[in-house]
Amino acid sequence: MELAALLAALHGTDEEAYCLVWRRAFHGERLTSETAPIVRYLLTAVHDPGFGAGDESKRTGMLFLLREVARVDARFDLLPEVFAALWPIPTGWPRRARVAAASAAAMLVRHPALGDRRDEVIAHHEAAALDTEDRLMCASYMVGLGELGVAPRAWLDDPRLGVRTCAALAPALAADETALSVLVRAAGHPRAFDHAFEEPFVAPRYRMMFLSQFAGRSRDQLIATVCERVTDFRRLLNAAVAAVELRDASFGPYLRVAFPSGLADDGTASAEQDCFVRALTARDDVWEPSRRGVFAAAGLPHDRDRWREVHVPKVLDDRGRPIYASGTIVVLDATRQLRRAPRMYLGRERSDPRLLGTLLDVIRRDGLRVDVEGPLRFTVTGGPDDPRPDPEDLVTGPMPWQPRLRGVRVAAAFSLWVTAHQWVGGIAYRQQFVDGTPMAPCETLGPADHEDGFHIVFELDQEWLPAGARLPG
């Protein structure tokens, strides 16, 4: 298709036209001979009210294309013209388009002729972040501040996971201990960060909102950054074990931190290394041929038998008895502990096809109502005479002291999504968790004509469970 016809098609509904424009503006990480005419066209087209035939995501996408041009080549001749076309950002644009324009501006001011505009772009990001409650928009402004060289420390305690983690990702906070702690905690629940940019309680089909500044999944950016900045593997053990539970190569960066000098010839390792190795060797999918390159990139063998030989050296006293020093004992977070030893609580291993049936039986024996709603989704309901759980303690804390809630705690550990509804004294509350992390503080819904009790929806983690696992019934 001729370029002129392709660009004209951007004003219609042809989805392919938008994809083709991207392909013709970039060749990998390089600009092409058609980049300049595409950019010139977009400078006026994005201001046309009819652009994208009313689909505002098209305008937002083309604004992001302009950002990427600036990212790929900070000295591209047309960047000052792009900045003049976008700045100040039109107040009449939809909010997502304004966020995309601000993101583009953060890249554009890297051009030598635009350096004196950096402070006003920073000021815009700071004011816009304070002015929005939308977590995706605020997180985008945090990424922009990081790209502008700002250290957004004031946002490190934000209650929204995506916002505080994006603030901590700022390069200017690379050595900040508070920021490192935020990243380490977030990396322990990587899929929570993937879902950190959507509002709680949305329908499942809307659950994955992407931050456009990240290439790929949000968790990939998080894992890569935390492994660059934290060299003490003891701090990353929970995160490394959590990454192994995923059916992909997310554990790869942790290999390099855990074994920077490769495997010891005699197979000896620290307690933390050994714990990581046990998690690796327990997963069949880690040893598929497609994972060989992940190990090779870390300079490590893809040999399951050799990894099984890794061990913590035994220390004996003068009578030949093992000595267990504090340095040989590792403590994982509560969810990792429950997942690591389901036999301790249910009498079944993770790979046992009877595991989920046993889990439901345990909860029912505790006198709570269980309803299966899908292959990996079930609910637990309790009334006024049943124990009253604290949702956050139930999902993130240790095994509860109340015996009748212990099966429910195990269910939470096995779940990716947990949605808790409670009624107390005529007031309704709700809270949602993903990957063991609260999406937001507990929400008070207000007065409700409902007896005291709770209703919890569990959506089991299909990546942790063996392939093909299903609830009975």
C-alpha positions, -999 to +999 in steps of 0.1 A: +000+000+000+012+035-008+022+054+023-002+082+015-031+058+013-020+040+045-019+072+065-053+083+052-066+050+064-058+060+100-089+081+100-110+050+095-116+018+113-090-004+095-071-020+123-044-033+100-035+002+090-023+011+125-002-020+126+013-013+092+022+022+102+043+009+131+060-016+109+069+010+083+081+036+109+105+011+126+129-017+115+136-033+148+152-007+170+160+016+140+140+043+122+133+039+085+132+061+055+094+064+060+096+075+096+099+112+088+068+114+065+048+094+090+058+117+118+050+148+098+016+134+090+008+126+126+017+161+139-016+174+125-036+141+123-036+135+161-054+169+165-082+159+141-114+151+160-122+124+135-089+106+138-094+069+144-131+072+136-140+079+172-118+052+187-096+072+211-072+042+215-060+049+180-049+085+188-033+072+220-014+046+200+000+071+175+011+094+203+030+064+217+045+059+183+059+095+185+073+087+219+090+056+205+106+076+177+121+099+203+132+069+224+150+052+195+167+083+183+169+112+207+186+134+180+160+128+153+156+161+134+118+164+137+116+160+175+114+198+182+084+200+157+068+170+175+072+187+209+057+220+195+027+200+182+020+183+215+030+209+241+011+222+259-010+191+260-045+199+248-069+199+278-097+186+256-080+153+248-093+122+267-072+114+298-054+084+283-044+105+253-030+132+277-010+105+295+004+093+262+013+128+252+031+134+286+050+101+281+061+113+246+072+146+261+094+129+286+113+113+257+112+143+235+131+166+259+162+144+255+168+162+222+196+188+225+173+216+214+146+207+240+167+204+271+154+237+285+119+224+284+126+195+308+116+213+340+082+222+327+076+186+316+086+174+351+062+199+367+034+186+344+041+150+355+042+159+392+010+179+390-009+154+369+001+125+392-013+144+422-045+152+402-055+116+393-068+087+412-064+063+383-036+039+391-025+033+356-023+070+348-005+078+380+020+049+375+026+062+340+036+096+354+059+078+378+077+061+350+079+094+332+094+111+362+120+083+363+128+088+326+132+125+333+158+118+360+136+126+390+138+106+422+100+103+432+106+093+469+074+108+481+055+081+462+073+051+477+046+046+503+016+050+480-010+024+488-013+014+451+012-013+443+017-002+407+023+035+417+048+029+444+067+002+424+069+024+393+083+051+415+109+027+429+119+017+394+132+053+388+170+051+379+176+080+403+165+057+432+188+028+422+207+030+455+178+041+477+172+015+504+135+022+507+130+019+469+150-014+469+127-027+496+096-018+476+110-036+445+120-067+465+085-070+481+069-065+447+091-091+430+079-116+456+044-114+439+053-108+402+018-113+388+003-088+412+025-062+395+012-074+361-023-066+374-014-035+394-027-010+368-064-020+367-090-011+393-102-038+416-133-058+410-133-054+372-147-083+351-120-109+343-118-100+306-106-065+317-081-077+342-048-070+323-040-034+318-006-027+303+017+002+310+028+013+275+063+024+286+072-012+294+083-035+266+064-067+273+050-077+307+053-055+337+068-082+357+097-086+333+107-050+338+104-055+376+124-087+377+152-074+354+155-042+375+155-059+409+182-084+398+204-055+385+202-036+417+202-063+444+232-085+445+225-102+478+205-133+468+193-138+504+170-108+498+157-122+466+149-158+476+111-154+479+110-136+446+131-163+429+109-191+442+078-172+431+093-168+396+099-206+394+062-212+400+054-195+366+054-215+334+079-193+317+115-181+319+109-155+346+133-173+369+162-167+345+176-134+359+176-149+394+200-176+383+227-151+376+223-135+410+221-168+429+251-184+411+273-155+398+303-179+398+285-209+385+279-242+404+305-253+429+325-283+417+316-302+448+279-292+446+279-273+479+257-242+482+242-218+508+209-225+523+192-199+501+208-213+470+197-248+480+161-236+486+160-221+451+175-252+436+148-274+453+122-253+437+138-256+403+143-293+403+107-299+415+092-284+383+092-306+352+086-276+329+119-260+340+138-289+323+121-289+290+145-283+260+131-248+254+145-237+288+181-247+280+189-212+267+178-196+300+204-216+319+230-210+292+225-172+294+236-175+331+265-197+323+249-227+340+242-263+330+207-274+320+212-308+337+185-317+363+205-346+378+235-323+384+213-297+401+198-324+423+233-330+437+234-294+450+234-295+488+242-275+519+273-289+536+267-306+569+284-293+600+288-318+628+296-313+665+324-333+682+300-362+686+291-364+650+257-348+653+244-322+628+246-286+639+218-264+625+231-228+627+209-199+619+226-194+586+214-228+574+177-221+580+157-202+554+122-188+560+099-182+530+068-161+532+036-178+544+022-185+509+055-199+496+057-222+527+022-235+522+028-241+485+061-258+492+047-284+516+010-290+509+014-325+523+019-310+557-016-294+557-036-317+533-017-349+532-012-345+495+016-334+472+011-307+446+012-333+418-015-355+435-047-353+414-067-356+447-052-324+461-080-301+453-107-325+463-090-329+497-088-291+500-126-288+495-132-317+520-111-300+547-130-267+543-164-285+544-154-304+575-148-271+591-185-264+587-183-238+559-203-239+527-183-246+495-197-241+460-177-250+429-183-225+401-158-235+375-128-258+368-105-237+391-130-214+408-150-220+440-166-200+469-166-204+506-195-189+527-198-184+564-226-171+586-229-152+619-219-183+639-188-190+619-153-175+626-149-140+612-117-138+591-096-107+585-092-109+547-057-095+546-044-118+574-062-147+557-045-141+524-011-128+534-005-139+570+006-171+586-017-201+594-045-187+615-049-198+651-086-205+645-087-241+633-119-237+612-101-211+590-070-232+582-084-248+551-095-214+539-060-201+544-045-230+523-071-222+496-059-186+496-023-198+492-032-219+462-051-191+445-041-163+421-072-143+428-091-140+460-122-117+464-135-113+499-169-099+509-179-094+545-209-082+564-204-069+600-230-051+620-251-042+590-221-028+571-207-044+539-170-046+531-150-060+502-113-065+493-095-082+464-061-098+462-040-111+434-009-133+438-011-128+476-011-090+474-040-066+482-052-047+451-063-019+474-072-014+511-104-029+523-133-010+509-164+000+530-195-003+508-219+010+534-251-002+551-264-036+539-295-056+548-274-088+553-266-109+583-231-111+596-209-134+576-185-137+547-183-149+511-149-155+495-142-163+459-111-183+452-096-186+417-069-212+419-035-206+404-033-227+372+004-219+368+013-233+402-010-263+399-001-292+376-013-289+340-049-301+337-057-297+374-095-293+380-118-291+409-141-321+414-178-318+408 
